[in-house]
Amino acid sequence: EVEGGSRVDSLLTGEMFAKIKKQHGASILTRADGQVKVPRIRSGIFALDYALGGGWACGKINTLYGHKSTGKTSLICKAIANVQQQCASCWTGLNEETGEVCECGNYREPVAAVLDVEGTFDVPWAATLGVDTTRLILSVPDFAEQTLDIAEALVRSTEVDIIVIDSLAFLTPAKEIEESSGKELQAQQPRTLGRGIRKFVSAMNYCGNKTGRRPTLFFTNQ
């Protein structure tokens, strides 16, 4: 250790680190113990929340997979409904004892977006599950690249808190749509999806460094 603190403290306030922060942003280098506990979004199912450690992890990529008609989209709708009752700054809701809207005192309305790749999103059913559909952004993209580009733009906007892609299994690359159904296009979808996921991770890190917040992504798959 050095006088007045640890060597890490000295480095973080030193000239070399100052140059890195100036070039890449003040939040690009921090002490690990400064990371706050990851907030959670309730799933609406006690046993699932317990297994997840309190619910879906905010600021992470969450994937729900299973057979057709097993309730994946319904689970996400319940998560969105719960999110809409919280503050997007601190992820807390109304305190019934004090009447406070949230704990941070700086309430920010959460924004959710669903990219309905399958074209089967049931708006009335979502409303039945508690989703305020007047506060939900819905998009029905044509092909995989368009879906991934829209999702990345929503992430980088830093304005959307929940982004859903439903589902990965139905993402169809533009080349596959343009070609004959009988033509083999080996690994076209995995390559497209792989590029998209890598860009999502980069975009989410960008959001975290710029605003201190990362959007929460939900993917469904089969």
Protein Blocks (a to p, Z undefined) as FASTA:
>chain_A
ZZhiafklmmmmmmklmmmmmmnojklpccfklpccdddddehiaklmmmnoopacehia
cdddddehilmmmmmmmmmmmmmmpcfklopacdfknopablnopacddddddddfkopa
cfklmmmnopafklcccdddfblklmmmmmmmmmmnopafbdcdddfklpccfklmmpcf
kbccehklmmmmmmmmmmmmmmmmmmmmmnopacddddddZZ
